[in-house]
Amino acid sequence: MKTTYPISVYQIALTYLPEVGPVKGKKLASLYPHLPDIFRLASYQPFAAEVLREAEKTVLICAEDQIQILYFEDQEYPQRIKDVYDAPLILFKKGKADLNAHRIVAVVGTRHASDVGKKVTDELVQSAIKDEVILVSGFARGIDIALHKACLKFDVPTIAVLAGGFRHIYPHENAMYVDQILATGALLSEYAPHIPPASYHFPVRNRIIAGLSDATVIVEAAEKGGALITADYALNYHRTVFAVPGSLNRPFSKGCNLLIRNNKATIYTSWDDFMQELNWEQAKDRLALHPELSQKLFTLNESTIISLLHREGQLSSNELLQRSGIQQDELALILLNLELKGMIQSTDGDGYMLA
């Protein structure tokens, strides 16, 4: 076994240790900030040589394929899911899309998309063009690929979250869209490039789709299936879920109708209503009146706070601390700076809202 490796090797190797998932991995990383120390622990030493060799192989493949390795403490790791309890320790990214863009929306649905569902998806993407939104889906058959294809058609950046490594695109017929997506969007996976998809990867993959996004729109869904799993993840992560209502006689409207009936989803009626529901329409009007408040003038963490307040209307400093993933001392300074810039204002008690 080598005595030292690049830090990225230790970061990836942490995910290869037996019985170390995202939650335990983060705990180990907090207890042992010098990651090589983890592999010297008695319980992991027997596996160290093997997992470090495998991780080194992964790093070499990523370099060869120009794949970015994002560790959960990296600045470019998506801040929206950084502090979600089961967020991946490592994400593999290829492409140009900013995972911390101001507005990211997930659009998912059944693999058995109807013509109506595809039409709704097409209209949604066309309506989103003017609002600088990145659209996310799972690159599966049906609504997912309809979303990605519509994004390519209307030149809207899209992120495809895969259930396997980039060298094993699934389903195979969708491989023809990869290069077009990479031109303005991105591919994202928690699995190393040489890892093929497995059946249990797909539902787990959905938590990344939900966590990466400000809101999730379910276009069509049966009573059970991946789209409803994504909706559950989104709700658990305190994201807004929208569902497109459908005819009572259509099997792939039943899931959407159930979400609405059980108050788990807001009815999706149009993109403009969607914007208003998230308070994004008011934010757009404010920035049109005050172009000096463009998000481009703010740091990433300042933009994160502004986005949270756009979406929720009002949050306490403790809620902002928990949901932004920003350190407490830094958050206090950011809130002060945003108040001085006239972007936010404090409310009664310990709350903040957009000015």
PyMOL commands that set and color helices and strands:
alter all, ss='L'
color gray80, all
select helices_A, chain A and resi 7-16+22-31+35-40+45-65+79-82+115-131+143-154+172-184+201-212+226-236+251-261+271-277+280-289+291-293+295-297+300-312+317-324+328-340
alter helices_A, ss='H'
color red, helices_A
select strands_A, chain A and resi 68-71+90-95+104-108+134-137+158-161+186-189+215-218+240-243+266-267+314-316+344-346+351-354
alter strands_A, ss='S'
color yellow, strands_A
deselect
rebuild
show_as cartoon
